[in-house]
Amino acid sequence: MLRQVTHCLGEPHRHQRRTNRLFSMLLAVLIGCLLGCDESSKSSLDNKNDDDLDTSIDQTINDRGVSELDTELDQEIVQCESLRRPIIFVHGFLAAGDTWSRQVYRLIQTGSCPEWIRAYDWNSLDMSKDHTLGLDLLVDELLELSGRDQVDLVGHSAGGGVSYDYLSSSDNEAKVAHYVHIGSFPNERPAGVNGETPTLNLWSSADTVVEGEDIPDAVNVSLEALDHYAIATSFESYSRISSFLYNDSPLSEDPYLNEDNDDVYLHGRSASLGENKVNAAARVQIWSLDRRGIRETLISETETDADGRFVFSGLSVGSPYEIVPTLDGQSTPSVRYFTPPLLRNNDLFYLRTFPEDSSLAGLLTRQLPTSDDQVSIVIFNAHRAFLSGVDSLTLNGDELLTTESASADNTTIALFVFDINADGESGGNLPLFDGFPFLAAVDKPIMPSEERSIELDFNGKRVNLPSVSADKGPLVVVFP
């Protein structure tokens, strides 16, 4: 496993020492699961062979859903007015295409054609696969769609390892004009067979996940004070990327801070947490909410296409919504997503469903209660890590961010909030989460109530949730 993880996350020889921290966290999860799971879960893992764990390329890598959802469009070359090349983004470990939602919004606002932007979703928990094969299919698809000869490629964290591997083939290298390496392991030279692909290397000394440094002969930029995730999502990174790819002059204001005045849309995708297994033919509902976060009206219901894509348009600026994906034949309650008031279009809106219990990501989600006597909540920060002492995230006035749940070392982007020991008491911990990067569990009993809703406040951004029991589904909030 360690050898496979090393191969996927970055150049495996010179920088293996720097990857030990991330590998040890992953291995801690595996060991902790084997020691802490019940016998039935051990057996299910032991009996699972490679074929059982395999996910087809069609399920995991086809992503045409960044902005254009008309399937007929795939049959002809899009007439795009932009002089910019098509661009593909590759996410990192445990992540998905919505890592790039802010950067995609900025690109579209500054002149990129949305039809020529793609996010490559891959299963970072499966290191046995050659993920460059799926990436190459996506590159070829976008070249055919655009009629161009080359794309630009951007890789973050483990996605940087996939991208470097992809560009190690001369055939693949010929299809890529520029490469951007973000918060990923340093290499001895720029990308490409002989280091000849123009490479921008963005890294930060505040990144506690990857120890970045300059790459000889690349364009190197150290972005101070940005955590591992913010290096990929920040306006500072966008400015460096647009300058490198398009020779753009620096912008004085961040386009993402502009609010859309008209109705907004969500171009989305539904896939499983961690594995990014596409949820085809899933039923997706969107509800309007009252001021307490309670459902008012079913606005629309749709079905995802073969790539898990869906679209909701004509949504009111400044309004919150509940969005629920339901899979055919699923045996567990549907995950219920609650948005903060929508302020702008989103071309990469993801609905993560919970994977099977026997999968690695499933070992985490199975810890959440499904009983009728408590509430379970998952809170995502979509653009950087939660940081204790800097941020404030309160639930009904109680602070959730502590040095245990949101330290700089853990780079926490998702909090799982529930009564860990089902004892009505706070202060417990879950070793399984302690060994996993980017995630944290907060022991907080929340009782269902018909009279009182739940108020989340993240640095002044408020979301109200219904105080419903876990057997009606976990409540998920994503702060964009």
C-alpha positions in Angstrom: 0.0 0.0 0.0 2.8 2.5 0.9 4.5 1.9 -2.4 1.2 2.5 -4.3 0.4 5.6 -2.4 3.8 7.0 -3.0 3.6 6.4 -6.7 0.2 8.2 -6.9 1.0 11.2 -4.8 4.2 12.2 -6.3 7.7 11.5 -7.6 8.5 8.3 -5.7 12.2 8.4 -5.1 13.7 11.7 -4.1 10.7 13.0 -2.2 9.5 9.8 -0.5 10.8 11.2 2.8 8.5 14.2 2.5 5.4 12.1 1.9 5.8 10.0 5.1 3.5 12.2 7.1 0.6 11.8 4.7 1.2 8.1 4.2 1.4 7.5 8.0 -2.0 9.1 8.4 -3.5 6.9 5.8 -1.9 3.8 7.2 -3.0 4.8 10.7 -6.6 4.7 9.4 -6.1 1.3 7.9 -4.5 -0.1 11.0 -7.0 1.6 13.3 -9.9 0.2 11.3 -8.6 -3.3 11.5 -8.1 -3.0 15.3 -11.3 -1.1 16.0 -13.9 -2.5 13.7 -16.3 -5.3 14.6 -15.7 -8.8 13.3 -18.3 -8.6 10.6 -16.7 -5.5 9.1 -13.3 -7.2 9.3 -14.6 -10.2 7.5 -16.2 -8.0 4.8 -12.9 -6.3 4.2 -10.9 -9.5 4.2 -13.2 -11.1 1.7 -13.2 -8.2 -0.7 -11.1 -8.9 -3.8 -9.7 -6.5 -6.4 -12.7 -7.0 -8.7 -15.0 -6.0 -5.9 -13.1 -2.8 -5.2 -12.7 -1.9 -8.9 -14.7 1.0 -10.3 -14.9 1.3 -14.0 -13.4 4.2 -15.9 -16.9 5.1 -17.1 -18.1 5.4 -13.5 -15.2 7.4 -12.2 -13.6 9.7 -14.8 -16.1 10.9 -17.3 -16.8 14.5 -16.2 -18.6 16.6 -18.9 -20.6 18.4 -16.2 -18.6 21.5 -15.4 -20.9 23.9 -17.1 -22.5 22.6 -20.3 -25.2 20.0 -19.6 -26.7 19.7 -23.1 -25.7 16.1 -24.2 -26.1 17.1 -27.8 -23.3 19.5 -27.4 -20.8 16.6 -27.1 -21.4 15.7 -30.7 -20.1 18.9 -32.2 -17.2 21.4 -31.8 -18.3 24.2 -29.6 -17.9 27.7 -31.2 -16.1 29.4 -28.3 -15.0 33.0 -28.7 -12.3 32.9 -26.1 -8.6 32.8 -27.2 -7.8 30.8 -24.1 -7.1 27.1 -24.4 -9.3 24.4 -22.8 -8.3 23.6 -19.3 -8.5 20.5 -17.0 -8.2 20.5 -13.2 -7.1 17.4 -11.2 -8.1 17.4 -7.5 -6.1 15.9 -4.6 -6.5 13.2 -2.0 -10.1 12.6 -0.7 -11.3 15.6 -2.8 -13.5 16.0 -5.9 -14.0 18.5 -8.7 -15.7 21.1 -6.5 -12.2 21.9 -5.2 -12.0 24.1 -8.3 -15.4 25.9 -8.1 -14.0 29.3 -7.2 -11.3 29.1 -9.9 -13.8 28.1 -12.5 -16.1 31.0 -11.6 -13.1 33.4 -11.9 -12.1 31.9 -15.3 -15.6 32.3 -16.6 -16.0 35.8 -15.3 -12.7 36.8 -17.0 -13.4 35.4 -20.4 -13.0 31.6 -20.5 -15.6 29.5 -22.2 -17.3 27.4 -19.6 -17.7 24.5 -22.2 -13.9 24.2 -22.3 -13.4 23.7 -18.6 -13.3 20.3 -17.0 -12.6 18.8 -13.6 -11.1 15.3 -13.6 -12.7 13.2 -10.8 -10.7 10.1 -9.7 -10.7 7.7 -6.8 -7.7 8.8 -4.7 -8.4 5.9 -2.3 -7.5 3.4 -5.0 -3.8 3.6 -5.6 -3.7 0.4 -7.7 -5.2 2.1 -10.8 -3.4 4.0 -13.5 -5.4 7.2 -13.2 -3.6 8.7 -16.2 -5.7 6.6 -18.5 -8.9 8.3 -17.5 -7.2 11.7 -17.6 -6.1 11.0 -21.2 -9.7 10.1 -22.2 -10.8 13.4 -20.8 -8.0 15.3 -22.6 -8.9 13.7 -25.9 -12.6 14.4 -25.4 -12.0 18.1 -24.7 -9.6 18.5 -27.6 -12.3 17.0 -29.9 -15.0 19.2 -28.4 -13.0 22.4 -28.7 -11.1 21.7 -32.0 -7.9 22.8 -30.3 -4.5 21.0 -30.4 -3.6 21.4 -26.7 -5.1 21.9 -23.3 -3.7 23.4 -20.1 -3.4 21.1 -17.1 -3.7 22.0 -13.3 -3.0 19.5 -10.5 -3.3 19.9 -6.8 -1.7 17.8 -4.1 -2.1 14.1 -5.1 -3.4 15.4 -8.4 0.0 16.8 -9.0 1.4 13.3 -8.9 -1.2 12.1 -11.4 -0.4 15.0 -13.6 3.4 14.5 -13.5 2.8 10.8 -14.3 0.5 11.8 -17.2 3.1 14.1 -18.7 5.9 11.5 -18.5 4.6 10.1 -21.8 5.7 12.0 -24.9 2.2 11.4 -26.5 0.5 12.9 -23.6 3.0 15.7 -23.2 2.2 16.8 -26.8 -1.4 17.5 -25.8 -0.6 19.9 -23.0 0.6 23.5 -23.5 1.2 24.4 -19.9 1.1 22.7 -16.5 0.3 24.2 -13.0 1.6 22.3 -10.0 -0.2 23.4 -6.8 0.5 22.3 -3.2 2.1 19.1 -4.5 5.4 17.4 -4.0 8.5 19.1 -5.5 10.3 17.4 -8.3 13.8 17.6 -9.8 12.6 19.3 -12.9 9.5 20.7 -14.6 6.9 18.3 -16.0 7.3 16.4 -19.2 9.5 13.6 -20.5 12.6 15.8 -20.4 11.2 18.6 -18.2 10.2 20.6 -21.2 6.5 21.3 -20.4 6.3 24.9 -19.1 5.5 24.5 -15.4 4.2 26.9 -12.7 4.9 25.6 -9.2 2.7 27.1 -6.4 3.5 26.2 -2.8 3.3 27.7 0.7 5.4 27.4 3.8 2.1 27.3 5.8 1.2 24.1 4.1 1.4 21.5 6.8 0.4 18.6 4.5 3.0 18.8 1.8 6.5 20.3 2.3 6.8 22.3 -0.8 9.9 23.9 -2.4 11.1 25.4 -5.6 11.4 23.1 -8.7 14.5 23.9 -10.7 13.8 25.6 -14.1 10.1 25.9 -13.3 8.3 29.2 -12.5 8.2 29.0 -8.7 5.9 31.1 -6.5 5.7 30.7 -2.7 2.3 31.9 -1.4 2.8 32.7 2.3 0.1 32.0 4.9 -2.0 29.8 2.6 -3.0 26.3 3.9 -2.9 23.2 1.8 -6.4 23.6 0.4 -6.3 27.4 0.0 -3.3 27.2 -2.3 -5.7 25.6 -4.8 -8.7 27.9 -4.3 -7.4 31.4 -3.5 -7.5 34.6 -5.5 -3.8 34.9 -5.1 -3.4 31.5 -6.8 -5.8 32.5 -9.6 -3.8 35.6 -10.3 -0.6 33.6 -10.7 -2.3 31.0 -12.8 -3.9 33.5 -15.2 -0.7 35.4 -15.6 1.2 32.2 -16.3 -1.3 30.8 -18.8 -2.6 33.9 -20.4 -0.2 36.7 -19.6 -3.0 38.5 -17.8 -2.3 41.6 -15.8 -3.1 41.2 -12.0 -6.7 42.1 -11.1 -7.4 44.6 -8.4 -10.5 42.8 -7.2 -11.5 39.2 -6.9 -14.3 38.3 -9.4 -15.6 35.7 -7.0 -16.7 38.5 -4.6 -19.1 39.8 -7.2 -22.7 38.7 -6.6 -24.9 37.7 -9.5 -27.9 40.1 -9.8 -30.2 37.7 -11.7 -31.4 34.2 -10.9 -28.6 31.8 -10.3 -28.0 28.2 -11.4 -26.3 25.1 -10.0 -24.6 22.8 -12.4 -23.9 19.8 -10.3 -22.7 16.2 -10.0 -23.6 13.5 -7.6 -20.8 11.0 -6.6 -19.8 9.0 -3.5 -17.6 10.6 -0.8 -13.9 9.9 -1.3 -14.2 7.4 -4.1 -16.0 9.7 -6.6 -18.1 6.8 -7.9 -20.7 8.4 -10.1 -24.3 8.3 -9.1 -26.1 7.8 -12.4 -29.9 7.9 -12.5 -30.1 9.3 -9.0 -33.2 11.3 -8.1 -32.4 14.9 -6.9 -34.9 17.2 -5.3 -34.5 20.9 -4.4 -36.6 22.5 -1.7 -37.1 26.1 -0.7 -36.8 26.7 3.1 -38.4 29.0 5.6 -36.3 31.1 8.0 -35.9 28.1 10.4 -34.5 25.9 7.6 -37.7 23.9 7.3 -38.9 22.7 3.9 -41.5 24.9 2.3 -41.9 24.0 -1.4 -40.5 21.3 -3.6 -39.2 23.5 -6.4 -37.9 20.9 -8.8 -37.0 17.2 -9.1 -34.7 15.8 -11.7 -32.6 12.7 -12.5 -28.9 12.6 -12.9 -27.5 11.5 -16.3 -25.0 8.7 -16.9 -22.2 10.9 -15.5 -24.1 11.9 -12.4 -24.8 15.4 -13.7 -27.8 17.6 -13.0 -28.8 21.2 -13.3 -31.1 23.6 -11.3 -31.6 27.0 -12.8 -33.8 30.1 -12.0 -32.9 30.0 -8.3 -33.3 33.1 -6.2 -30.3 35.1 -5.2 -30.0 35.3 -1.5 -32.1 32.3 -0.8 -31.0 29.1 1.0 -32.1 25.6 -0.3 -32.2 22.0 0.7 -31.0 19.5 -2.0 -31.4 15.8 -1.6 -30.0 13.0 -3.8 -31.6 9.6 -3.6 -30.1 6.5 -5.2 -32.2 3.7 -6.6 -32.4 0.9 -4.0 -30.4 2.6 -1.3 -30.9 1.2 2.1 -29.7 4.2 4.2 -31.3 7.6 4.7 -30.5 10.2 2.0 -27.9 12.8 2.7 -29.6 16.2 3.0 -27.6 19.2 1.7 -28.3 22.7 3.0 -26.8 25.7 1.2 -26.1 29.1 2.6 -28.0 31.9 0.8 -26.9 31.5 -2.9 -25.0 34.6 -4.2 -23.6 33.4 -7.5 -23.7 30.7 -10.2 -21.9 27.5 -9.4 -20.6 25.3 -12.2 -19.1 22.7 -9.9 -21.7 22.0 -7.3 -21.2 18.5 -5.9 -23.6 16.2 -3.9 -21.6 13.6 -2.0 -23.4 10.4 -1.1 -22.1 8.0 1.5 -20.2 5.0 0.1 -20.6 1.4 1.1 -19.7 0.6 4.7 -17.0 -1.8 3.7 -15.1 0.8 1.7 -12.4 2.9 3.3 -14.5 6.1 3.2 -17.4 4.0 4.4 -15.6 3.2 7.5 -15.8 6.9 8.4 -19.3 7.6 7.4 -20.6 4.5 9.2 -19.6 6.1 12.5 -22.5 8.6 12.1 -25.6 7.7 14.0 -28.8 6.6 12.2 -31.0 6.6 15.3 -34.1 8.6 16.0 -32.8 10.1 19.3 -30.0 12.3 18.0 -28.9 14.5 15.1 -25.8 14.1 12.9 -24.3 17.0 10.9 -21.4 17.3 8.5 -19.9 20.7 7.8 -17.6 21.4 4.9 -15.4 24.4 4.2 -15.1 24.5 0.4 -12.2 26.9 0.0 -9.8 26.5 2.9 -9.3 24.8 6.2 -11.1 25.7 9.4 -8.6 27.2 11.8 -9.1 27.4 15.5 -8.3 30.9 16.9 -8.8 32.5 13.5 -12.2 31.3 12.5 -15.4 30.9 14.5 -17.9 28.2 13.8 -20.8 28.0 16.3 -23.7 25.6 16.6 -26.5 27.2 18.6 -23.9 29.6 20.0 -21.4 26.9 21.0 -18.0 27.0 19.4 -17.0 23.9 17.5 -13.5 24.9 16.5 -10.8 23.9 19.0 -7.1 23.0 18.8 -8.2 19.4 18.6 -10.8 19.7 15.8 -9.2 22.5 13.7 -5.5 22.9 14.2 -3.2 24.1 11.4 -1.6 20.7 11.4 -4.7 18.8 10.5 -6.0 21.1 7.7 -9.6 20.3 8.6 -12.0 20.9 5.8 -14.9 18.8 7.1 -16.3 18.4 10.6 -18.5 15.5 11.6 -20.6 16.6 14.5 -22.6 14.0 16.5 -22.8 12.3 19.9 -19.8 10.0 19.5 -20.4 7.7 22.4 -24.2 8.1 22.4 -24.1 9.1 26.0 -25.4 12.6 26.0 -22.0 14.0 26.9 -19.4 16.0 25.1 -15.7 15.6 25.2 -15.3 12.2 23.6 -13.0 11.5 20.7 -12.9 9.0 17.8 -9.4 7.6 17.1 -10.5 6.7 13.5 -10.8 10.4 12.7 -7.7 11.3 14.6 -5.6 9.4 12.0 -7.3 10.8 8.9 -6.2 14.1 7.2 -8.7 16.9 6.4 -11.5 15.4 8.6 -12.4 15.8 12.3 -15.1 14.5 14.6 -16.7 16.7 17.2 -18.5 15.1 20.1 -21.6 17.2 20.6 -25.0 15.7 21.5 -27.8 17.3 19.5 -31.4 16.2 20.4 -34.1 16.3 17.7 -36.7 19.0 18.3 -39.8 20.1 16.5 -39.8 23.5 18.3 -36.2 24.6 17.8 -34.0 24.7 14.7 -30.2 24.5 14.6 -28.3 27.6 13.8 -24.8 27.4 12.3 -22.7 30.5 12.1 -19.3 30.5 10.3 -17.6 33.8 10.5 -21.0 35.6 10.3 -22.4 33.4 7.6 -25.5 31.7 9.0 -27.4 28.6 8.0 -30.5 27.3 9.8 -31.2 23.6 9.8 -34.1 21.5 10.9 -33.4 19.7 14.1 -34.4 16.3 12.7 -33.3 12.9 13.8 -30.5 11.0 12.1 -32.8 8.3 10.9 -34.2 10.9 8.5 -30.7 11.5 7.1 -27.5 13.3 8.0 -27.5 17.1 7.5 -24.7 18.4 5.3 -23.7 22.1 5.0 -21.1 23.3 2.6 -19.7 26.9 3.1 -18.5 27.8 -0.4 
